[in-house]
Each structure stands twice: as structure tokens, then as C-alpha cells.
Amino acid sequence: MIFFTTTLVISIVGLISLITLKRWEMKTGRILSVAARPKVTQGLTQASVWMEHHAPAFVRHLAARALRFIEVQIHRAVAYGVLVFERLLESTLEVVRYKTQVKHTDATASAFLREVSAHKKVIQQMSAEERTYEE
């Protein structure tokens, strides 16, 4: 909003200045800075080309970078939230394990349950980095 307001004010001041200068030239019959006019025209042409082509491309580039930055920050925040939630679940599981007592019977477990139990013990002995699964 400030950009558009500033551009509008600068344009109005420029137009009023040009109209005032042209009126003065027509009233007095004198032309101001005859030798500088080609250089001024060339400079204004280059500025016009920059404003029409390069400035919008630069703004698009900045907008794309800002969007990517926001995407990365959202991704990091969600990942951090998932990690915090995982830790909360693990601590809750530890509390449940601590407060719950398992009744053991004399019956022997099936071969499948013994295999699952052995695999579970191996996983529990691993460090946190070793337990990380990658796809």
C-alpha cells in the first residue's frame, strides 16, 4: 500500500513539475537545457525499460524466495511439532509401562511370540539414531 501511495505522489509531483516547466517555456519563449534534453530522454527511456521489465522480475524473484522461506519454516515447525508429539507419546508409554504390571503365567509362548519378543528386545537395545527409519 505504501509503495503505491509513494509512486502516486512521485508521479503527481513529476507531472506538475513538467507542466509548470512547459508553461514557463511557452510563456517566455526560452527553452531550458537544450543540450541536456537528449541525455535526459535517454536516461528516462532506460528508467522506463527498467521499471517495465526488470523491476517486476525482481519483485517476482523476491516473492518466490519469500514463499520458499515461509515453506521451509512451516516444514521445520511441523517437523518439530511431530518430534515433540513423539516424545510426549514415548514418555506416556514409559509411564504406562511403569504403572502397569504384567501377570506372567507358566504357559510357554508360541514360536512366533518368542520371535517377536526377541526382535523387540533387539530394537529396545538400539540407540535412538539406529532406530530411525528412512524411506
N, CA, C and O atoms as CSV, one atom per row, in Angstrom:
chain,resi,resn,atom,element,x,y,z
A,1,MET,N,N,0.837,-1.195,0.000
A,1,MET,CA,C,0.000,0.000,0.000
A,1,MET,C,C,0.877,1.253,0.000
A,1,MET,O,O,0.601,2.212,-0.721
A,2,ILE,N,N,1.926,1.237,0.809
A,2,ILE,CA,C,2.820,2.400,0.882
A,2,ILE,C,C,3.533,2.592,-0.447
A,2,ILE,O,O,3.749,3.725,-0.879
A,3,PHE,N,N,3.904,1.484,-1.103
A,3,PHE,CA,C,4.590,1.563,-2.394
A,3,PHE,C,C,3.708,2.285,-3.419
A,3,PHE,O,O,4.182,3.178,-4.122
A,4,PHE,N,N,2.450,1.911,-3.504
A,4,PHE,CA,C,1.551,2.525,-4.482
A,4,PHE,C,C,1.282,3.998,-4.152
A,4,PHE,O,O,1.214,4.841,-5.046
A,5,THR,N,N,1.133,4.290,-2.874
A,5,THR,CA,C,0.907,5.679,-2.467
A,5,THR,C,C,2.126,6.536,-2.803
A,5,THR,O,O,1.987,7.645,-3.320
A,6,THR,N,N,3.311,6.024,-2.510
A,6,THR,CA,C,4.542,6.766,-2.812
A,6,THR,C,C,4.695,6.962,-4.313
A,6,THR,O,O,5.058,8.049,-4.761
A,7,THR,N,N,4.426,5.935,-5.082
A,7,THR,CA,C,4.510,6.041,-6.545
A,7,THR,C,C,3.521,7.078,-7.076
A,7,THR,O,O,3.855,7.855,-7.970
A,8,LEU,N,N,2.324,7.090,-6.534
A,8,LEU,CA,C,1.326,8.064,-6.950
A,8,LEU,C,C,1.773,9.485,-6.633
A,8,LEU,O,O,1.653,10.373,-7.478
A,9,VAL,N,N,2.283,9.709,-5.440
A,9,VAL,CA,C,2.729,11.049,-5.048
A,9,VAL,C,C,3.890,11.506,-5.923
A,9,VAL,O,O,3.907,12.649,-6.378
A,10,ILE,N,N,4.861,10.623,-6.164
A,10,ILE,CA,C,6.001,10.987,-7.018
A,10,ILE,C,C,5.528,11.302,-8.435
A,10,ILE,O,O,6.013,12.247,-9.057
A,11,SER,N,N,4.586,10.518,-8.944
A,11,SER,CA,C,4.063,10.776,-10.292
A,11,SER,C,C,3.344,12.118,-10.369
A,11,SER,O,O,3.515,12.860,-11.336
A,12,ILE,N,N,2.552,12.429,-9.366
A,12,ILE,CA,C,1.828,13.710,-9.363
A,12,ILE,C,C,2.798,14.876,-9.300
A,12,ILE,O,O,2.645,15.854,-10.033
A,13,VAL,N,N,3.793,14.782,-8.434
A,13,VAL,CA,C,4.786,15.867,-8.331
A,13,VAL,C,C,5.545,16.008,-9.650
A,13,VAL,O,O,5.785,17.128,-10.099
A,14,GLY,N,N,5.924,14.901,-10.273
A,14,GLY,CA,C,6.630,14.960,-11.552
A,14,GLY,C,C,5.793,15.589,-12.646
A,14,GLY,O,O,6.286,16.420,-13.409
A,15,LEU,N,N,4.521,15.198,-12.729
A,15,LEU,CA,C,3.647,15.768,-13.750
A,15,LEU,C,C,3.420,17.262,-13.545
A,15,LEU,O,O,3.436,18.040,-14.499
A,16,ILE,N,N,3.212,17.647,-12.311
A,16,ILE,CA,C,3.020,19.082,-12.031
A,16,ILE,C,C,4.279,19.866,-12.385
A,16,ILE,O,O,4.194,20.966,-12.931
A,17,SER,N,N,5.447,19.305,-12.075
A,17,SER,CA,C,6.715,19.975,-12.408
A,17,SER,C,C,6.875,20.110,-13.915
A,17,SER,O,O,7.255,21.175,-14.400
A,18,LEU,N,N,6.592,19.051,-14.659
A,18,LEU,CA,C,6.720,19.118,-16.113
A,18,LEU,C,C,5.742,20.108,-16.727
A,18,LEU,O,O,6.110,20.852,-17.635
A,19,ILE,N,N,4.510,20.129,-16.250
A,19,ILE,CA,C,3.519,21.071,-16.782
A,19,ILE,C,C,3.924,22.509,-16.466
A,19,ILE,O,O,3.804,23.398,-17.309
A,20,THR,N,N,4.398,22.722,-15.260
A,20,THR,CA,C,4.841,24.073,-14.873
A,20,THR,C,C,6.030,24.511,-15.726
A,20,THR,O,O,6.072,25.648,-16.195
A,21,LEU,N,N,7.002,23.606,-15.928
A,21,LEU,CA,C,8.175,23.931,-16.740
A,21,LEU,C,C,7.767,24.221,-18.181
A,21,LEU,O,O,8.256,25.185,-18.770
A,22,LYS,N,N,6.893,23.421,-18.758
A,22,LYS,CA,C,6.451,23.628,-20.136
A,22,LYS,C,C,5.674,24.939,-20.268
A,22,LYS,O,O,5.825,25.652,-21.261
A,23,ARG,N,N,4.869,25.248,-19.302
A,23,ARG,CA,C,4.120,26.513,-19.339
A,23,ARG,C,C,5.072,27.706,-19.285
A,23,ARG,O,O,4.880,28.696,-19.990
A,24,TRP,N,N,6.092,27.602,-18.447
A,24,TRP,CA,C,7.087,28.679,-18.335
A,24,TRP,C,C,7.832,28.833,-19.655
A,24,TRP,O,O,8.060,29.955,-20.107
A,25,GLU,N,N,8.219,27.710,-20.286
A,25,GLU,CA,C,8.919,27.777,-21.567
A,25,GLU,C,C,8.048,28.416,-22.642
A,25,GLU,O,O,8.536,29.226,-23.430
A,26,MET,N,N,6.773,28.065,-22.683
A,26,MET,CA,C,5.890,28.628,-23.702
A,26,MET,C,C,5.606,30.104,-23.446
A,26,MET,O,O,5.450,30.883,-24.386
A,27,LYS,N,N,5.539,30.483,-22.186
A,27,LYS,CA,C,5.238,31.872,-21.831
A,27,LYS,C,C,6.416,32.786,-22.141
A,27,LYS,O,O,6.234,33.893,-22.646
A,28,THR,N,N,7.644,32.314,-21.832
A,28,THR,CA,C,8.820,33.171,-22.023
A,28,THR,C,C,9.465,32.987,-23.384
A,28,THR,O,O,10.193,33.870,-23.837
A,29,GLY,N,N,9.220,31.860,-24.052
A,29,GLY,CA,C,9.835,31.616,-25.347
A,29,GLY,C,C,11.233,31.031,-25.220
A,29,GLY,O,O,11.879,30.771,-26.236
A,30,ARG,N,N,11.695,30.827,-24.057
A,30,ARG,CA,C,13.031,30.248,-23.840
A,30,ARG,C,C,12.901,28.751,-23.583
A,30,ARG,O,O,11.935,28.290,-22.975
A,31,ILE,N,N,13.899,28.000,-24.061
A,31,ILE,CA,C,13.916,26.556,-23.828
A,31,ILE,C,C,15.021,26.265,-22.821
A,31,ILE,O,O,16.165,26.686,-22.990
A,32,LEU,N,N,14.663,25.554,-21.794
A,32,LEU,CA,C,15.585,25.253,-20.708
A,32,LEU,C,C,16.421,24.023,-21.050
A,32,LEU,O,O,15.866,22.992,-21.428
A,33,SER,N,N,17.719,24.109,-20.927
A,33,SER,CA,C,18.670,22.996,-21.100
A,33,SER,C,C,18.484,22.248,-22.411
A,33,SER,O,O,18.135,21.067,-22.411
A,34,VAL,N,N,18.715,22.926,-23.521
A,34,VAL,CA,C,18.562,22.324,-24.835
A,34,VAL,C,C,19.566,21.190,-25.024
A,34,VAL,O,O,19.224,20.152,-25.589
A,35,ALA,N,N,20.797,21.376,-24.559
A,35,ALA,CA,C,21.846,20.378,-24.761
A,35,ALA,C,C,21.604,19.129,-23.891
A,35,ALA,O,O,22.019,18.031,-24.262
A,36,ALA,N,N,20.948,19.289,-22.760
A,36,ALA,CA,C,20.755,18.165,-21.838
A,36,ALA,C,C,19.547,17.302,-22.207
A,36,ALA,O,O,19.400,16.196,-21.686
A,37,ARG,N,N,18.700,17.780,-23.080
A,37,ARG,CA,C,17.468,17.045,-23.384
A,37,ARG,C,C,17.709,15.652,-23.971
A,37,ARG,O,O,17.020,14.721,-23.555
A,38,PRO,N,N,18.642,15.445,-24.912
A,38,PRO,CA,C,18.860,14.071,-25.409
A,38,PRO,C,C,19.344,13.114,-24.308
A,38,PRO,O,O,18.926,11.957,-24.268
A,39,LYS,N,N,20.209,13.585,-23.430
A,39,LYS,CA,C,20.703,12.746,-22.336
A,39,LYS,C,C,19.584,12.417,-21.351
A,39,LYS,O,O,19.479,11.291,-20.864
A,40,VAL,N,N,18.761,13.404,-21.069
A,40,VAL,CA,C,17.632,13.179,-20.161
A,40,VAL,C,C,16.654,12.190,-20.791
A,40,VAL,O,O,16.137,11.305,-20.108
A,41,THR,N,N,16.396,12.338,-22.106
A,41,THR,CA,C,15.500,11.414,-22.795
A,41,THR,C,C,16.048,9.989,-22.748
A,41,THR,O,O,15.292,9.045,-22.522
A,42,GLN,N,N,17.353,9.824,-22.961
A,42,GLN,CA,C,17.969,8.507,-22.919
A,42,GLN,C,C,17.872,7.915,-21.503
A,42,GLN,O,O,17.549,6.739,-21.338
A,43,GLY,N,N,18.149,8.722,-20.511
A,43,GLY,CA,C,18.056,8.248,-19.125
A,43,GLY,C,C,16.643,7.859,-18.735
A,43,GLY,O,O,16.432,6.842,-18.074
A,44,LEU,N,N,15.672,8.669,-19.144
A,44,LEU,CA,C,14.282,8.345,-18.842
A,44,LEU,C,C,13.818,7.094,-19.585
A,44,LEU,O,O,13.008,6.327,-19.062
A,45,THR,N,N,14.326,6.884,-20.804
A,45,THR,CA,C,13.995,5.675,-21.553
A,45,THR,C,C,14.538,4.436,-20.839
A,45,THR,O,O,13.845,3.426,-20.713
A,46,GLN,N,N,15.791,4.529,-20.373
A,46,GLN,CA,C,16.375,3.404,-19.645
A,46,GLN,C,C,15.628,3.144,-18.338
A,46,GLN,O,O,15.402,1.992,-17.967
A,47,ALA,N,N,15.252,4.200,-17.651
A,47,ALA,CA,C,14.493,4.037,-16.403
A,47,ALA,C,C,13.124,3.420,-16.678
A,47,ALA,O,O,12.642,2.598,-15.898
A,48,SER,N,N,12.503,3.814,-17.781
A,48,SER,CA,C,11.205,3.255,-18.145
A,48,SER,C,C,11.314,1.763,-18.461
A,48,SER,O,O,10.477,0.967,-18.033
A,49,VAL,N,N,12.355,1.391,-19.216
A,49,VAL,CA,C,12.566,-0.022,-19.532
A,49,VAL,C,C,12.804,-0.812,-18.244
A,49,VAL,O,O,12.269,-1.908,-18.077
A,50,TRP,N,N,13.605,-0.257,-17.340
A,50,TRP,CA,C,13.869,-0.951,-16.077
A,50,TRP,C,C,12.580,-1.135,-15.281
A,50,TRP,O,O,12.325,-2.212,-14.743
A,51,MET,N,N,11.770,-0.081,-15.206
A,51,MET,CA,C,10.526,-0.172,-14.433
A,51,MET,C,C,9.529,-1.134,-15.085
A,51,MET,O,O,8.748,-1.771,-14.378
A,52,GLU,N,N,9.539,-1.253,-16.404
A,52,GLU,CA,C,8.582,-2.123,-17.082
A,52,GLU,C,C,8.997,-3.585,-17.073
A,52,GLU,O,O,8.143,-4.471,-17.030
A,53,HIS,N,N,10.310,-3.850,-17.112
A,53,HIS,CA,C,10.761,-5.229,-17.276
A,53,HIS,C,C,11.542,-5.767,-16.077
A,53,HIS,O,O,11.209,-6.824,-15.541
A,54,HIS,N,N,12.557,-5.054,-15.666
A,54,HIS,CA,C,13.456,-5.561,-14.630
A,54,HIS,C,C,12.854,-5.490,-13.224
A,54,HIS,O,O,13.040,-6.415,-12.434
A,55,ALA,N,N,12.156,-4.438,-12.907
A,55,ALA,CA,C,11.580,-4.308,-11.563
A,55,ALA,C,C,10.527,-5.387,-11.286
A,55,ALA,O,O,10.564,-5.990,-10.214
A,56,PRO,N,N,9.590,-5.656,-12.203
A,56,PRO,CA,C,8.627,-6.740,-11.924
A,56,PRO,C,C,9.303,-8.108,-11.788
A,56,PRO,O,O,8.905,-8.920,-10.952
A,57,ALA,N,N,10.324,-8.360,-12.611
A,57,ALA,CA,C,11.035,-9.641,-12.499
A,57,ALA,C,C,11.740,-9.745,-11.149
A,57,ALA,O,O,11.759,-10.811,-10.535
A,58,PHE,N,N,12.311,-8.652,-10.697
A,58,PHE,CA,C,12.982,-8.638,-9.394
A,58,PHE,C,C,11.980,-8.865,-8.267
A,58,PHE,O,O,12.260,-9.601,-7.321
A,59,VAL,N,N,10.824,-8.238,-8.368
A,59,VAL,CA,C,9.792,-8.416,-7.339
A,59,VAL,C,C,9.286,-9.863,-7.349
A,59,VAL,O,O,9.060,-10.443,-6.287
A,60,ARG,N,N,9.107,-10.448,-8.538
A,60,ARG,CA,C,8.705,-11.862,-8.619
A,60,ARG,C,C,9.759,-12.764,-7.991
A,60,ARG,O,O,9.430,-13.722,-7.292
A,61,HIS,N,N,11.031,-12.451,-8.246
A,61,HIS,CA,C,12.124,-13.232,-7.651
A,61,HIS,C,C,12.094,-13.133,-6.130
A,61,HIS,O,O,12.234,-14.141,-5.437
A,62,LEU,N,N,11.914,-11.925,-5.612
A,62,LEU,CA,C,11.834,-11.752,-4.157
A,62,LEU,C,C,10.626,-12.474,-3.570
A,62,LEU,O,O,10.717,-13.078,-2.501
A,63,ALA,N,N,9.503,-12.410,-4.265
A,63,ALA,CA,C,8.298,-13.092,-3.781
A,63,ALA,C,C,8.503,-14.608,-3.764
A,63,ALA,O,O,8.064,-15.280,-2.831
A,64,ALA,N,N,9.163,-15.145,-4.784
A,64,ALA,CA,C,9.424,-16.589,-4.826
A,64,ALA,C,C,10.353,-17.000,-3.689
A,64,ALA,O,O,10.145,-18.037,-3.060
A,65,ARG,N,N,11.381,-16.187,-3.423
A,65,ARG,CA,C,12.299,-16.502,-2.320
A,65,ARG,C,C,11.589,-16.413,-0.976
A,65,ARG,O,O,11.817,-17.242,-0.095
A,66,ALA,N,N,10.735,-15.416,-0.816
A,66,ALA,CA,C,9.995,-15.280,0.441
A,66,ALA,C,C,9.046,-16.454,0.635
A,66,ALA,O,O,8.917,-16.972,1.744
A,67,LEU,N,N,8.382,-16.875,-0.434
A,67,LEU,CA,C,7.477,-18.019,-0.351
A,67,LEU,C,C,8.248,-19.287,0.011
A,67,LEU,O,O,7.785,-20.078,0.833
A,68,ARG,N,N,9.403,-19.486,-0.588
A,68,ARG,CA,C,10.218,-20.661,-0.274
A,68,ARG,C,C,10.674,-20.623,1.185
A,68,ARG,O,O,10.670,-21.649,1.866
A,69,PHE,N,N,11.066,-19.441,1.662
A,69,PHE,CA,C,11.480,-19.300,3.061
A,69,PHE,C,C,10.338,-19.660,3.997
A,69,PHE,O,O,10.536,-20.359,4.991
A,70,ILE,N,N,9.140,-19.179,3.674
A,70,ILE,CA,C,7.969,-19.479,4.511
A,70,ILE,C,C,7.664,-20.976,4.470
A,70,ILE,O,O,7.331,-21.564,5.498
A,71,GLU,N,N,7.775,-21.596,3.295
A,71,GLU,CA,C,7.545,-23.033,3.194
A,71,GLU,C,C,8.525,-23.819,4.057
A,71,GLU,O,O,8.135,-24.764,4.743
A,72,VAL,N,N,9.794,-23.430,4.023
A,72,VAL,CA,C,10.813,-24.119,4.824
A,72,VAL,C,C,10.524,-23.947,6.312
A,72,VAL,O,O,10.652,-24.898,7.083
A,73,GLN,N,N,10.136,-22.739,6.717
A,73,GLN,CA,C,9.853,-22.510,8.130
A,73,GLN,C,C,8.638,-23.314,8.592
A,73,GLN,O,O,8.639,-23.855,9.698
A,74,ILE,N,N,7.612,-23.396,7.762
A,74,ILE,CA,C,6.433,-24.193,8.114
A,74,ILE,C,C,6.814,-25.665,8.204
A,74,ILE,O,O,6.381,-26.372,9.114
A,75,HIS,N,N,7.627,-26.124,7.256
A,75,HIS,CA,C,8.080,-27.514,7.277
A,75,HIS,C,C,8.849,-27.817,8.565
A,75,HIS,O,O,8.618,-28.845,9.201
A,76,ARG,N,N,9.752,-26.929,8.941
A,76,ARG,CA,C,10.522,-27.125,10.172
A,76,ARG,C,C,9.626,-27.111,11.407
A,76,ARG,O,O,9.818,-27.906,12.326
A,77,ALA,N,N,8.657,-26.216,11.429
A,77,ALA,CA,C,7.759,-26.135,12.579
A,77,ALA,C,C,6.924,-27.410,12.709
A,77,ALA,O,O,6.736,-27.925,13.811
A,78,VAL,N,N,6.431,-27.910,11.586
A,78,VAL,CA,C,5.644,-29.149,11.626
A,78,VAL,C,C,6.528,-30.319,12.059
A,78,VAL,O,O,6.106,-31.154,12.860
A,79,ALA,N,N,7.748,-30.379,11.533
A,79,ALA,CA,C,8.660,-31.461,11.920
A,79,ALA,C,C,8.978,-31.390,13.413
A,79,ALA,O,O,9.016,-32.415,14.093
A,80,TYR,N,N,9.203,-30.185,13.916
A,80,TYR,CA,C,9.468,-30.025,15.343
A,80,TYR,C,C,8.243,-30.449,16.163
A,80,TYR,O,O,8.384,-31.102,17.197
A,81,GLY,N,N,7.064,-30.086,15.709
A,81,GLY,CA,C,5.838,-30.488,16.396
A,81,GLY,C,C,5.677,-32.000,16.421
A,81,GLY,O,O,5.250,-32.567,17.427
A,82,VAL,N,N,6.020,-32.655,15.310
A,82,VAL,CA,C,5.938,-34.112,15.263
A,82,VAL,C,C,6.922,-34.730,16.258
A,82,VAL,O,O,6.585,-35.686,16.956
A,83,LEU,N,N,8.132,-34.186,16.320
A,83,LEU,CA,C,9.124,-34.701,17.273
A,83,LEU,C,C,8.673,-34.511,18.714
A,83,LEU,O,O,8.834,-35.412,19.538
A,84,VAL,N,N,8.117,-33.359,19.021
A,84,VAL,CA,C,7.627,-33.109,20.379
A,84,VAL,C,C,6.487,-34.070,20.706
A,84,VAL,O,O,6.428,-34.619,21.806
A,85,PHE,N,N,5.588,-34.270,19.754
A,85,PHE,CA,C,4.475,-35.189,19.974
A,85,PHE,C,C,4.982,-36.620,20.166
A,85,PHE,O,O,4.455,-37.361,20.995
A,86,GLU,N,N,6.000,-37.005,19.402
A,86,GLU,CA,C,6.585,-38.340,19.546
A,86,GLU,C,C,7.194,-38.516,20.940
A,86,GLU,O,O,7.008,-39.551,21.580
A,87,ARG,N,N,7.917,-37.501,21.401
A,87,ARG,CA,C,8.493,-37.573,22.753
A,87,ARG,C,C,7.406,-37.668,23.816
A,87,ARG,O,O,7.545,-38.398,24.797
A,88,LEU,N,N,6.330,-36.929,23.614
A,88,LEU,CA,C,5.206,-36.993,24.557
A,88,LEU,C,C,4.606,-38.395,24.585
A,88,LEU,O,O,4.309,-38.928,25.654
A,89,LEU,N,N,4.430,-38.983,23.419
A,89,LEU,CA,C,3.894,-40.337,23.364
A,89,LEU,C,C,4.846,-41.340,24.011
A,89,LEU,O,O,4.409,-42.252,24.713
A,90,GLU,N,N,6.146,-41.172,23.776
A,90,GLU,CA,C,7.118,-42.080,24.388
A,90,GLU,C,C,7.115,-41.950,25.902
A,90,GLU,O,O,7.190,-42.956,26.607
A,91,SER,N,N,7.028,-40.735,26.409
A,91,SER,CA,C,7.000,-40.559,27.866
A,91,SER,C,C,5.701,-41.125,28.450
A,91,SER,O,O,5.706,-41.705,29.535
A,92,THR,N,N,4.602,-40.955,27.735
A,92,THR,CA,C,3.337,-41.531,28.190
A,92,THR,C,C,3.436,-43.059,28.215
A,92,THR,O,O,2.946,-43.703,29.142
A,93,LEU,N,N,4.068,-43.625,27.199
A,93,LEU,CA,C,4.251,-45.074,27.163
A,93,LEU,C,C,5.109,-45.549,28.329
A,93,LEU,O,O,4.828,-46.586,28.931
A,94,GLU,N,N,6.154,-44.791,28.647
A,94,GLU,CA,C,7.006,-45.152,29.789
A,94,GLU,C,C,6.206,-45.129,31.091
A,94,GLU,O,O,6.373,-46.009,31.934
A,95,VAL,N,N,5.340,-44.130,31.260
A,95,VAL,CA,C,4.505,-44.048,32.465
A,95,VAL,C,C,3.555,-45.236,32.528
A,95,VAL,O,O,3.373,-45.834,33.588
A,96,VAL,N,N,2.950,-45.575,31.400
A,96,VAL,CA,C,2.033,-46.716,31.370
A,96,VAL,C,C,2.783,-48.003,31.690
A,96,VAL,O,O,2.283,-48.843,32.439
A,97,ARG,N,N,3.974,-48.163,31.131
A,97,ARG,CA,C,4.768,-49.359,31.420
A,97,ARG,C,C,5.141,-49.431,32.897
A,97,ARG,O,O,5.134,-50.506,33.496
A,98,TYR,N,N,5.464,-48.286,33.475
A,98,TYR,CA,C,5.871,-48.254,34.878
A,98,TYR,C,C,4.709,-48.599,35.801
A,98,TYR,O,O,4.885,-49.305,36.794
A,99,LYS,N,N,3.526,-48.101,35.469
A,99,LYS,CA,C,2.374,-48.284,36.348
A,99,LYS,C,C,1.630,-49.596,36.105
A,99,LYS,O,O,0.794,-49.992,36.917
A,100,THR,N,N,1.921,-50.260,35.015
A,100,THR,CA,C,1.212,-51.484,34.678
A,100,THR,C,C,2.088,-52.697,34.998
A,100,THR,O,O,3.265,-52.739,34.639
A,101,GLN,N,N,1.505,-53.664,35.666
A,101,GLN,CA,C,2.235,-54.890,35.961
A,101,GLN,C,C,1.636,-56.008,35.128
A,101,GLN,O,O,0.420,-56.192,35.075
A,102,VAL,N,N,2.506,-56.734,34.494
A,102,VAL,CA,C,2.068,-57.824,33.636
A,102,VAL,C,C,2.075,-59.107,34.457
A,102,VAL,O,O,3.056,-59.420,35.132
A,103,LYS,N,N,0.988,-59.834,34.394
A,103,LYS,CA,C,0.901,-61.122,35.082
A,103,LYS,C,C,1.502,-62.194,34.183
A,103,LYS,O,O,1.088,-62.367,33.036
A,104,HIS,N,N,2.466,-62.895,34.711
A,104,HIS,CA,C,3.122,-63.950,33.936
A,104,HIS,C,C,2.520,-65.292,34.301
A,104,HIS,O,O,2.243,-65.571,35.468
A,105,THR,N,N,2.327,-66.095,33.313
A,105,THR,CA,C,1.810,-67.447,33.538
A,105,THR,C,C,2.921,-68.448,33.258
A,105,THR,O,O,3.958,-68.098,32.695
A,106,ASP,N,N,2.706,-69.639,33.638
A,106,ASP,CA,C,3.701,-70.685,33.418
A,106,ASP,C,C,3.638,-71.269,32.015
A,106,ASP,O,O,4.513,-72.041,31.623
A,107,ALA,N,N,2.614,-70.908,31.261
A,107,ALA,CA,C,2.465,-71.457,29.915
A,107,ALA,C,C,3.554,-70.897,29.009
A,107,ALA,O,O,3.954,-69.742,29.152
A,108,THR,N,N,4.016,-71.692,28.106
A,108,THR,CA,C,5.052,-71.235,27.174
A,108,THR,C,C,4.399,-70.539,25.987
A,108,THR,O,O,3.305,-70.896,25.552
A,109,ALA,N,N,5.101,-69.545,25.485
A,109,ALA,CA,C,4.594,-68.780,24.348
A,109,ALA,C,C,4.881,-69.529,23.059
A,109,ALA,O,O,5.752,-70.396,22.999
A,110,SER,N,N,4.131,-69.176,22.042
A,110,SER,CA,C,4.337,-69.807,20.739
A,110,SER,C,C,5.660,-69.329,20.146
A,110,SER,O,O,6.252,-68.355,20.611
A,111,ALA,N,N,6.101,-70.024,19.127
A,111,ALA,CA,C,7.375,-69.680,18.473
A,111,ALA,C,C,7.291,-68.273,17.882
A,111,ALA,O,O,8.261,-67.518,17.947
A,112,PHE,N,N,6.168,-67.922,17.319
A,112,PHE,CA,C,6.002,-66.584,16.741
A,112,PHE,C,C,6.148,-65.502,17.799
A,112,PHE,O,O,6.846,-64.513,17.575
A,113,LEU,N,N,5.499,-65.674,18.953
A,113,LEU,CA,C,5.580,-64.673,20.014
A,113,LEU,C,C,6.992,-64.580,20.569
A,113,LEU,O,O,7.446,-63.490,20.916
A,114,ARG,N,N,7.700,-65.715,20.661
A,114,ARG,CA,C,9.091,-65.667,21.113
A,114,ARG,C,C,9.951,-64.899,20.127
A,114,ARG,O,O,10.837,-64.149,20.535
A,115,GLU,N,N,9.703,-65.073,18.829
A,115,GLU,CA,C,10.458,-64.351,17.801
A,115,GLU,C,C,10.168,-62.855,17.866
A,115,GLU,O,O,11.085,-62.041,17.757
A,116,VAL,N,N,8.908,-62.491,18.042
A,116,VAL,CA,C,8.532,-61.075,18.160
A,116,VAL,C,C,9.176,-60.472,19.396
A,116,VAL,O,O,9.671,-59.346,19.350
A,117,SER,N,N,9.174,-61.209,20.503
A,117,SER,CA,C,9.761,-60.724,21.745
A,117,SER,C,C,11.261,-60.520,21.592
A,117,SER,O,O,11.802,-59.528,22.081
A,118,ALA,N,N,11.931,-61.431,20.929
A,118,ALA,CA,C,13.373,-61.290,20.706
A,118,ALA,C,C,13.669,-60.076,19.840
A,118,ALA,O,O,14.603,-59.324,20.118
A,119,HIS,N,N,12.876,-59.881,18.792
A,119,HIS,CA,C,13.069,-58.722,17.911
A,119,HIS,C,C,12.815,-57.416,18.675
A,119,HIS,O,O,13.526,-56.429,18.481
A,120,LYS,N,N,11.831,-57.419,19.518
A,120,LYS,CA,C,11.514,-56.228,20.316
A,120,LYS,C,C,12.668,-55.899,21.258
A,120,LYS,O,O,13.000,-54.727,21.431
A,121,LYS,N,N,13.276,-56.893,21.859
A,121,LYS,CA,C,14.424,-56.651,22.743
A,121,LYS,C,C,15.592,-56.066,21.977
A,121,LYS,O,O,16.287,-55.185,22.484
A,122,VAL,N,N,15.820,-56.544,20.753
A,122,VAL,CA,C,16.899,-56.006,19.921
A,122,VAL,C,C,16.642,-54.534,19.613
A,122,VAL,O,O,17.554,-53.711,19.692
A,123,ILE,N,N,15.410,-54.206,19.265
A,123,ILE,CA,C,15.064,-52.815,18.938
A,123,ILE,C,C,15.213,-51.922,20.161
A,123,ILE,O,O,15.687,-50.792,20.041
A,124,GLN,N,N,14.819,-52.403,21.331
A,124,GLN,CA,C,14.905,-51.587,22.539
A,124,GLN,C,C,16.353,-51.345,22.951
A,124,GLN,O,O,16.641,-50.349,23.615
A,125,GLN,N,N,17.260,-52.224,22.576
A,125,GLN,CA,C,18.660,-52.046,22.920
A,125,GLN,C,C,19.367,-51.106,21.957
A,125,GLN,O,O,20.468,-50.640,22.252
A,126,MET,N,N,18.760,-50.817,20.815
A,126,MET,CA,C,19.359,-49.899,19.838
A,126,MET,C,C,19.303,-48.475,20.357
A,126,MET,O,O,18.449,-48.131,21.174
A,127,SER,N,N,20.234,-47.640,19.869
A,127,SER,CA,C,20.184,-46.221,20.223
A,127,SER,C,C,19.103,-45.547,19.383
A,127,SER,O,O,18.545,-46.153,18.468
A,128,ALA,N,N,18.818,-44.303,19.703
A,128,ALA,CA,C,17.756,-43.571,19.004
A,128,ALA,C,C,18.089,-43.390,17.521
A,128,ALA,O,O,17.193,-43.460,16.680
A,129,GLU,N,N,19.382,-43.156,17.182
A,129,GLU,CA,C,19.758,-42.966,15.781
A,129,GLU,C,C,19.594,-44.258,14.992
A,129,GLU,O,O,19.191,-44.236,13.829
A,130,GLU,N,N,19.906,-45.377,15.625
A,130,GLU,CA,C,19.775,-46.645,14.931
A,130,GLU,C,C,18.320,-47.007,14.685
A,130,GLU,O,O,18.003,-47.704,13.721
A,131,ARG,N,N,17.424,-46.528,15.569
A,131,ARG,CA,C,16.007,-46.839,15.432
A,131,ARG,C,C,15.306,-45.978,14.386
A,131,ARG,O,O,14.164,-46.261,14.023
A,132,THR,N,N,15.958,-44.952,13.904
A,132,THR,CA,C,15.338,-44.056,12.927
A,132,THR,C,C,15.172,-44.804,11.607
A,132,THR,O,O,16.121,-45.379,11.073
A,133,TYR,N,N,13.979,-44.782,11.113
A,133,TYR,CA,C,13.685,-45.471,9.858
A,133,TYR,C,C,13.658,-44.455,8.742
A,133,TYR,O,O,13.025,-43.406,8.865
A,134,GLU,N,N,14.341,-44.758,7.651
A,134,GLU,CA,C,14.341,-43.877,6.489
A,134,GLU,C,C,13.671,-44.590,5.337
A,134,GLU,O,O,13.784,-45.806,5.179
A,135,GLU,N,N,12.975,-43.812,4.543
A,135,GLU,CA,C,12.276,-44.398,3.391
A,135,GLU,C,C,13.085,-44.184,2.151
A,135,GLU,O,O,12.675,-44.601,1.068
